[in-house]
Amino acid sequence: MSSPTAEGGRTARRRRLSAIVQADLSGYVRLMEGGEDRTVSRLKSVRAEIWLPAVDAGGGRIVNIVGDSVLAEFSSAVAAVAAAIDIQERMARFNQALDEEQRLMFRIGLHLGEVIVDETETIFGDAVNVASRIQLMAEPGGIAASREIRDATHLLADCTFVDGGRHRARHVRRPLQIYHVHRRESVSGALARKMGVTLRRSALWGTITAVAVLLVGGGYLAFTTNLTAAVSTAALTLSAEQLEQALVERRRADALAAEKRQLEAQARQRADAEAEAKRRADVELENARQARQKAELELAQLKADIEARRRAEGGRDDQSAVIAQRAAEEAAQRKAEAEATSLREAEEAAAKKAEADAANKQQADQALAVATDRREQAEADARAAAAKTAPALPTLKEQAEAAERGLRLDATDRRRLQVALTSLGFDTRGDDGVLGPRSREMIANWQKARNQPSTGFVTKAQQQALLQDAAAALSKDDEQRKAKQDIPPVTEASAALPANPPESTDGLWRGTYECGRNGNFKPFTLKPEVRLKAGSGTWYTAYASSGNDNTLGISVAIDGTKVRVTRRTMSSGGSIASGAPPETTLFGWLESNAILASNNKCTMVLERDVAPVRPPVVSQPIPTAYDNHPSLPSPDGLWRGTYKCDQGLVTVRQRGAPFVIDLNLRLTNGSATWRTAGPSETNGYSFDVAVSVIRDIANIARTGLGSRVTLTGRYDGATISATGKERSSDRDCTLALTRS
């Protein structure tokens, strides 16, 4: 047998086909900001009382739980779909007792594919990544599935798959066909649940015709007063007789499709039975073949033994004993030959039975294919019949979007909507008068809270309701804006003061950097505070450790709306790698007062730390830094030189080796910062060296691992110099720069 270990001592990896369930909590950052202890307690309760029982009941297993993310594996796609539906239904009941802003709404993604399994039963591979991407396309509280899941389960699972279109996902080369999964229920039951009424058999024909319109058109008319005139005209063109005929045709087509599905199920059962019979016949045939081969081998051995004994007894005198011995041997040989003949006949009979079972299986497969074709044709006929008897009506979202366009909202109207939503607890993260993705999401959440369709677009009635509910907040906002308009204009002296434009990203940003959401390595969470200047900035950890994956610092760079995040780390084992250290890069975007970036393992979310803005104070012109030293030129420009530290009088182990850093800085407004490629022994484990010149004073700051040391020196117009002792290492250090 081959060894279970691969070359180099590594444990061999296994592959298998699995149904993957990837879930993530929507609004996790918002929930944690609203109450960390409460959110963590509820997450633990949900895992123990909902997730684990549902996954165990479906025969699956939890691979990993990290923060608000859950990764589960099933050997059956049908079981995975059923478990996902069960989990969302349990979560809906769990959330009924919670306020809207405190509800735990999971997005669940399903995919069927091949995974790699290591010795710890952790799963890897493209299928895990695809499931994670599909989860992002699910609605909060909803389920999204891939085409592979739909094709494997749509005939067996008790659910419906609604086409969600084709989507492009990051790091996935092919487009993903997405389906939204819902538990299967009758049409009348679905409509009653949406409309909040119970339909009875004695209901008026008017209700039945309304149901027909809803069924064929793909939506319901709960808010027809807000629709455009074109939609109302399309609905009125149908007579009661046409609607009744549409209902009759649809019922007839549904009945035919149900009959075809039943025939298909019966054909599938027969095909499965014939396949099982063929499998058993093949096993019997193989057993008979092995028994026959064993009997023939024993017969050949017996013949060889008899012949050997005959040759050995050829010289004996007792002929009677020889004759008796030969008779016994011949009897044993005849018996063995008879057994071999019987086994050959049994093998032939088993082969004939296997051939018959194979023919029966082929016939069953053909019958199943015919039944499937008939069922698909019946469903197509049902759709065609419905399309003939009623015109296609616009979807509910299209109707709402058309209604909002009819309102002709200007920038002021849109800004007031954002202010109203934020005051009611639906934070739009700004009131710039642009209804972007965040504002649309908050509109949908407000509509859902009022038991209205979550379209993300407002009608005339909804606009009036929003403004009425937030009348107090809107009045206060109007007063504040009027007060700002009454502020006297800025004088020429104050206008000359530098200020960041409104769209500047400069300032302090706070948030989280999380890794380990896909279960591929040890998870960790950082809370960076990055101060951006000219669109870039770096935050450093106090020290690198296993708790933060040996992280040294996180750099953020913004170009327009594009964001690039780089995390620098130490090498494994806690020692600094020579040269540039390992880096992890995230890409994302800038959204109003939020920075979002992620890859398949890590996610960073930063929010602007907004400080109150005060009007500038008009005063006398501010003197420049060199008014008292008219002989000194401005230090701005290119400077070259070194920053070096000696070894001192004690050992290298105690104080570190000497080092020299070559500097090349361009000072702007009297300051500049030079950054290393990465901390190492050759640069004293330094991150950067900052130089700041005010009048004739030079301030130098070097940032290293867990420390920041400063020197003070002089600027004479041609050179910048500083000498002193670093307290953290007790070394003598010198900086010397000259103009280039």
KELO-646218 format. One record per residue (C-alpha): z, y, x. Coordinates in steps of 0.001 Angstrom, whole numbers, padded with zeros to 6 digits, always signed. Layout:
ZYX ...
! end
This chain:
+000000+000000+000000 -000633+003562+001110 +002297+005717+002067 +003493+008234-000504 +003643+010942+002144 +000701+012888+003394 -000073+013730+007025 +002507+016057+008488 +005418+014687+006436 +004580+016598+003306 +005256+014936-000032 +002012+014046-001846 +001263+016208-004858 +000378+014689-008230 -002064+015939-010806 -001945+015452-014554 -003320+016897-017758 -000694+018973-019611 -000362+021344-022537 +001332+024482-021190 +003496+026879-023206 +004067+030278-021560 +006289+032799-023365 +007480+036303-022539 +009800+038705-024384 +008074+041856-025659 +009897+045119-024896 +012282+043501-022402 +012846+046709-020398 +013566+048692-023576 +016035+046052-024807 +017867+045979-021460 +018110+049770-021396 +019542+049724-024940 +022265+047230-024031 +022133+044818-021112 +025129+042669-022076 +024001+042344-025692 +020436+041445-024745 +021489+038863-022137 +023935+037257-024592 +021261+036974-027287 +018714+035585-024824 +021148+032835-023798 +021834+032047-027458 +018106+031850-028244 +017445+029530-025310 +020264+027148-026265 +019826+027161-030054 +016054+027592-030486 +013973+026934-027389 +015663+023813-026006 +015943+021969-029385 +012351+022834-030354 +010895+021740-027003 +012965+018511-026972 +011919+017699-030539 +008260+017983-029497 +008694+015662-026510 +008226+018467-023972 +010348+019879-021178 +011402+023317-019959 +009907+023804-016488 +011509+027160-015754 +013362+030048-017426 +013355+033350-015533 +014748+036495-017135 +012756+036961-020331 +010078+034371-019431 +009922+030681-020424 +007523+028024-019064 +007336+024637-020857 +005119+021546-020489 +003984+018985-023076 +002006+015780-022703 +000461+016344-026158 -001473+019445-027223 -000583+018798-030893 +003122+018663-030009 +002832+021906-028020 +001233+023749-030959 +003833+022403-033410 +006695+023376-031085 +005306+026920-030622 +005047+027402-034409 +008564+025996-034876 +009958+028377-032233 +008355+031475-033781 +009600+030521-037263 +013142+030014-035943 +012916+033325-034082 +011818+035076-037298 +014932+033781-039075 +017090+034752-036079 +015691+038322-036085 +016282+038885-039802 +019915+039778-039105 +019008+042284-036333 +017893+045891-036439 +014204+046573-035827 +014685+047959-032316 +016974+045051-031270 +014781+042134-032371 +013674+039586-029779 +009898+039242-030222 +008322+036599-027960 +004634+036379-027139 +003552+032737-026712 +000386+031554-024931 -000961+027954-025097 -003462+026275-022749 -004544+022705-021996 -005493+021933-018411 -004801+020037-015204 -001690+020998-013221 -000269+020116-009807 +003285+018684-009847 +005513+018744-006752 +008587+016708-005913 +010843+019041-007935 +008673+018626-011063 +007549+022263-010802 +003971+022794-012006 +001289+024901-010316 -002409+025538-010682 -005061+027546-012474 -003951+026213-015879 -000514+027845-015471 -002132+031169-014563 -004518+030982-017560 -001607+030277-019951 +000195+033338-018552 -002881+035531-019168 -003344+034192-022708 +000309+035014-023488 -000428+038684-022776 -003076+038645-025552 -000694+037366-028249 +000948+039687-030751 +004741+040187-030476 +006134+037289-032511 +002733+035561-032457 +000892+032705-030738 -002414+032822-028824 -004251+029652-027770 -007253+028829-025598 -010422+027088-026777 -009215+023879-025093 -006086+023842-027286 -008083+024620-030420 -010714+021894-029785 -008018+019284-029104 -005801+020034-032128 -007675+021790-034970 -008241+018490-036848 -004714+017170-036317 -002263+020095-036173 -000894+021610-039384 -002127+025110-038575 -005104+027429-038641 -006875+029068-035699 -008130+032637-036193 -010866+033712-033772 -009513+036424-031472 -012736+036997-029512 -013599+036664-025837 -011498+038503-023255 -011585+039194-019535 -008315+038491-017694 -007173+039537-014233 -007806+036900-011517 -009655+034631-014019 -013393+034455-013295 -014570+033165-016673 -014112+034942-020021 -011320+033482-022179 -011984+032596-025839 -008728+033338-027680 -007492+032017-031040 -004429+033259-032929 -002393+030371-034355 -000769+030407-037831 +000858+027666-039875 -001537+026285-042490 -000719+027360-046064 -002520+027701-049358 -004527+030843-050064 -002357+031799-053024 +000796+031245-051000 -000463+033459-048166 -001451+036222-050555 +001845+036003-052419 +003763+036247-049165 +001810+039335-048093 +001935+041056-051486 +005564+040134-052230 +004764+038577-055669 +004594+035071-057188 +001354+034035-058890 +001714+031854-061983 -000816+029819-063880 -000481+032122-066844 -001459+035224-064806 -004247+037380-066139 -007836+036869-065054 -007622+040294-063420 -005162+038883-060875 -007439+035882-060250 -010440+038086-059624 -008390+040233-057229 -007424+037053-055345 -011107+036115-055119 -011953+039473-053589 -009139+039082-051077 -010149+035538-050176 -013826+036247-049598 -013433+039680-048023 -010798+038705-045451 -008084+041221-046425 -005997+042491-049339 -006094+045808-051206 -002437+046836-051142 -003305+050403-050215 -006676+051033-051916 -005650+054605-052750 -005937+055437-049037 -009356+053868-048450 -012598+055704-048142 -014922+056222-051071 -017436+053777-049588 -014945+050881-049703 -013950+051641-053300 -017597+051782-054378 -018287+048380-052743 -015421+046785-054683 -016491+048329-058012 -020046+047016-057766 -018783+043468-058539 -018445+042544-062200 -015689+040297-063557 -018251+037514-064141 -019421+037720-060519 -015863+037538-059236 -015065+034593-061490 -018227+032850-060301 -017183+033493-056686 -013826+031852-057364 -015478+028809-059015 -017929+028401-056125 -015157+028710-053587 -013006+026111-055364 -015914+023686-055589 -016730+024159-051889 -013062+023756-050913 -012788+020537-052904 -015922+019152-051236 -014659+020167-047787 -011282+018518-048491 -013039+015288-049523 -015118+015356-046331 -011992+015930-044242 -010336+012923-045893 -013374+010753-045144 -013345+012007-041572 -009646+011120-041231 -010298+007614-042581 -013212+007166-040189 -011026+008316-037313 -008325+005807-038285 -010912+002992-038361 -012280+004077-034998 -008779+004082-033511 -008058+000617-034972 -011312-000805-033599 -010601+000748-030214 -007154-000891-030165 -008680-004252-031175 -011246-003979-028385 -008499-003172-025898 -006501-006248-026913 -009643-008412-026712 -010368-007134-023212 -006803-007998-022179 -007119-011521-023616 -010462-011995-021863 -009015-010897-018535 -006011-013244-018948 -008322-016175-019750 -010528-015385-016759 -007512-015301-014413 -006153-018604-015841 -009546-020313-015392 -009852-019093-011804 -006348-020377-011067 -007138-023823-012569 -010382-024110-010564 -008523-023222-007398 -005872-025861-008079 -008594-028452-008823 -010352-027703-005557 -007064-028011-003679 -006332-031342-005403 -009743-032725-004428 -009205-031685-000838 -005779-033362-000743 -007172-036607-002219 -009999-036752+000287 -007605-036155+003171 -005313-038966+002064 -008273-041333+001678 -009350-040736+005243 -005769-041224+006479 -005378-044546+004621 -008740-046006+005615 -007194-048438+008143 -004401-049867+006025 -004355-053598+005220 -002693-053354+001837 -005841-052935-000255 -003971-053240-003579 -001806-050202-002803 -004875-048232-001779 -006644-049104-005024 -003608-048042-007111 -003324-044773-005196 -007011-043980-005734 -006711-044699-009468 -003807-042251-009777 -005711-039605-007854 -008818-040024-010004 -006677-039664-013180 -005122-036462-011859 -008582-035135-010970 -009957-035888-014460 -006980-034120-016044 -007490-031016-013878 -011226-030981-014699 -010429-031206-018441 -008001-028265-018179 -010587-026203-016287 -013213-026973-018939 -010796-025922-021713 -010031-022647-019928 -013764-021891-019474 -014308-022409-023197 -011367-020102-023987 -012814-017457-021663 -016214-017679-023364 -014570-017329-026788 -012616-014283-025603 -015816-012739-024211 -017583-013211-027548 -014631-011632-029370 -014653-008672-026983 -018383-008157-027588 -017817-008232-031356 -014946-005746-031092 -017102-003455-028936 -019851-003548-031575 -017303-002765-034291 -015942+000161-032234 -019445+001536-031778 -020014+001371-035530 -016656+003082-036166 -017518+005850-033690 -020847+006370-035412 -019121+006555-038794 -016644+009081-037400 -019479+011222-036039 -021241+011132-039405 -018014+012078-041225 -017402+014957-038807 -020944+016278-039287 -020562+016092-043064 -017230+017910-042955 -018653+020691-040781 -021657+020987-043091 -019343+021181-046129 -017324+023974-044516 -020535+025841-043647 -021770+025436-047236 -018435+026800-048509 -018739+029882-046333 -022368+030389-047349 -021516+030056-051055 -018742+032617-050732 -021027+035006-048860 -023717+034789-051539 -021446+035655-054451 -019542+038608-052928 -020482+041306-050387 -018550+041472-047110 -015785+044074-047260 -014485+045905-044175 -011384+044538-042447 -008064+046222-043140 -007922+047787-039672 -011461+049164-039992 -010558+050644-043364 -007437+052322-041930 -009393+053678-038951 -012025+055116-041306 -009285+056687-043438 -007727+058360-040378 -011095+059721-039256 -011426+061251-042693 -008216+063241-042090 -009873+065068-039131 -006606+065358-037181 -006654+068021-034480 -004522+068047-031305 -001634+069825-033062 -001607+067292-035917 -001579+064395-033457 +001199+065980-031387 +003362+066449-034497 +002850+062792-035353 +004082+061839-031857 +007150+064081-032198 +007908+062587-035637 +007597+059005-034386 +009840+059659-031371 +012508+061314-033524 +012539+058267-035828 +013175+055866-032915 +009559+054949-032090 +009239+056510-028628 +005650+057506-027806 +006693+058586-024273 +005285+062077-024683 +003671+064457-027148 +000381+065339-025460 -001639+065154-028694 -003576+062057-027502 -003041+058914-029591 -003369+056367-026793 -002321+052675-026703 +001419+053528-026628 +001163+055885-029623 -000909+053333-031553 +001715+050663-030848 +004496+052938-032134 +002492+053758-035297 +002056+050030-035919 +005793+049423-035382 +006643+052220-037847 +004237+050755-040409 +005755+047299-039952 +009268+048705-040440 +008106+050109-043802 +006520+046749-044806 +003016+048191-044542 -000017+046752-042698 +000422+047250-038936 -003002+048779-038254 -001959+051485-035769 -003913+054105-037782 -002371+056482-040338 -003576+057266-043845 -003018+060552-045666 +000031+059175-047497 +001516+057753-044287 +000988+061052-042440 +002840+062922-045183 +005651+060330-045214 +006061+060586-041418 +006221+064377-041432 +008659+064361-044345 +011028+061828-042732 +011064+063808-039462 +011152+067298-041004 +014349+068302-039183 +013055+067186-035763 +009699+068899-036327 +011414+072153-037325 +013521+072058-034146 +010448+071309-032029 +008583+074247-033597 +011491+076576-032771 +011621+075380-029156 +007901+075893-028692 +008083+079347-030236 +010954+080242-027888 +008879+079129-024902 +006011+081309-026061 +008393+084297-026215 +009341+083984-022488 +007999+087046-020539 +005005+086367-018315 +005677+085483-014706 +005376+088377-012250 +002945+088339-009385 +005745+087614-006903 +007015+084587-008761 +003488+083364-009496 +002978+083049-005787 +005745+080445-005562 +004331+076921-005122 +004744+074642-008124 +003435+071229-009064 +000775+071245-011814 +001783+069595-015125 -000209+066471-014258 +001468+066005-010864 +003198+062697-010244 +005601+064212-007714 +009287+063658-008387 +011825+060862-008747 +010828+057583-010461 +013256+054777-011377 +012752+051253-012714 +012604+047557-011843 +010588+045257-009574 +010784+041620-010791 +009325+038453-009239 +009394+034775-010144 +008160+034998-013756 +005831+031954-013392 +008407+029663-011810 +006582+029370-008471 +009500+030502-006266 +013055+031834-006325 +013228+034813-008741 +014789+038177-007910 +015006+041721-009326 +015079+045054-007456 +015854+048511-008863 +013817+050944-006755 +014170+054736-006871 +010970+056181-005404 +010505+059901-004773 +006785+060650-004800 +005238+063519-002888 +001481+064163-003027 +001129+060931-005024 +002915+058555-002607 +006417+057555-001576 +008536+054704-000196 +011904+053258-001218 +013972+051209+001264 +016562+048521+000555 +020036+048776+002093 +019268+045574+004028 +016977+042568+003770 +018534+039329+002474 +017684+036127+000622 +018899+037776-002587 +015986+040271-002486 +013465+037906-000810 +014035+039662+002539 +012583+042898+001155 +012492+045884+003527 +010926+048483+001233 +008479+049257-001589 +005658+051819-001241 +003818+053411-004176 +000448+055185-003924 -001285+056844-006916 -004972+057776-007034 -005793+059326-010398 -004588+056743-012898 -004821+053826-010435 -001616+052584-008798 -001147+050447-005684 +002316+049019-004891 +003120+047366-001544 +006339+045405-000874 +007141+044815+002803 +009287+041817+003749 +010797+040155+006784 +009553+036765+007977 +011369+033624+006829 +014693+032960+008489 +015859+036567+008501 +014261+037645+011800 +011740+040460+012042 +008207+039229+012567 +006294+040657+015481 +003587+043075+014470 +002988+043863+010803 +005383+042034+008457 +004193+040087+005404 +003186+042242+002448 +002836+041719-001316 +000435+044022-003165 +000457+044860-006884 -002180+046872-008743 -001666+048799-011961 -002060+052115-013693 -000297+055385-014544 +000532+055824-018237 +002036+059233-019081 +005607+059017-017687 +005413+055332-016707 +003983+053432-013722 +002995+049811-014483 +001805+047288-011852 +001746+043485-011658 +000122+040348-010296 +000507+036698-011327 +004069+036540-009926 +005615+040031-009860 +005852+043058-012158 +007017+046626-011473 +007826+049236-014135 +008884+052767-013137 +009688+055701-015394 +009826+059341-014413 +013342+060794-013991 +012716+063949-015993 +014937+066913-014990 +015284+069991-017249 +012691+072657-016469 +014046+076175-016107 +011986+079383-016066 +011505+080863-012595 +013795+083703-011581 +011949+086911-010744 +013340+088376-007526 +012309+090130-004373 +009594+088469-002289 +010982+085507-000368 +010830+085948+003411 +008982+083297+005369 +010736+080992+007806 +009578+083032+010782 +010233+086639+009702 +013288+086767+012004 +011255+085277+014841 +007988+087185+014800 +007117+085826+018252 +007065+082178+017041 +003803+080911+015567 +003737+078531+012609 +004484+074920+013645 +001746+073589+011347 -000897+071544+013113 -001354+068353+015161 +001453+067242+017537 +001608+064317+019969 +004492+062846+021916 +007187+060140+022004 +010537+059154+020557 +012410+056917+023013 +015886+055465+023398 +017446+053918+026492 +019490+050752+026824 +022719+052433+027872 +025551+050941+029900 +026321+047897+027733 +024386+044720+027063 +021195+044444+025039 +022978+042070+022639 +025494+044796+021811 +023181+047802+021612 +019580+046576+021453 +016692+046826+023899 +015200+050191+024906 +012049+051264+023065 +009398+053968+022980 +007529+055109+019868 +004245+056981+020324 +003986+059735+017718 +000919+061470+016292 +001894+063891+013494 +000229+066681+011572 +002854+069156+010358 +002258+070867+007012 +004670+073571+005820 +006778+072739+008859 +007322+069005+008215 +005660+065586+008615 +006578+061895+008660 +005126+059172+010906 +005395+055588+009567 +005360+052405+011631 +003145+049416+010845 +006376+047480+010371 +009880+047253+011882 +010015+045219+015100 +011952+045035+018363 +009308+047141+020153 +010001+050167+017911 +013760+049719+017484 +013236+048138+014041 +012076+051527+012702 +010390+052307+009393 +009508+055951+010113 +010308+059125+012088 +010474+062457+010183 +010191+065890+011836 +011148+069168+010110 +011008+072649+011736 +012823+075683+010262 +012513+078871+012361 +013413+077683+015877 +015475+074632+014782 +013964+071117+014789 +015570+068323+012726 +014595+064729+013544 +015423+061677+011360 +014629+058044+012205 +014963+055390+009453 +015633+051830+010556 +017002+048597+009121 +020085+049604+007126 +020517+052893+008963 +019252+056488+009223 +019984+058486+012390 +019371+062181+013065 +018851+064433+016079 +018800+068245+016296 +016564+070126+018732 +014526+073273+019386 +011053+074632+018636 +009653+077238+021085 +006141+077616+019710 +004509+075182+022171 +006904+072195+022157 +009336+070424+019863 +012222+068685+021665 +015480+067007+020703 +018071+064969+022631 +021210+063241+021423 +023163+060046+020867 +022464+057803+017896 +025803+056945+016291 +024717+053609+014813 +023631+052183+018194 +025443+054577+020618 +022172+055004+022539 +020803+058184+024139 +017502+059134+022526 +014934+061869+023170 +012002+063304+021206 +009294+065326+022942 +006200+066717+021176 +003440+069065+022349 +000606+070686+020441 -002630+068731+020506 
! end
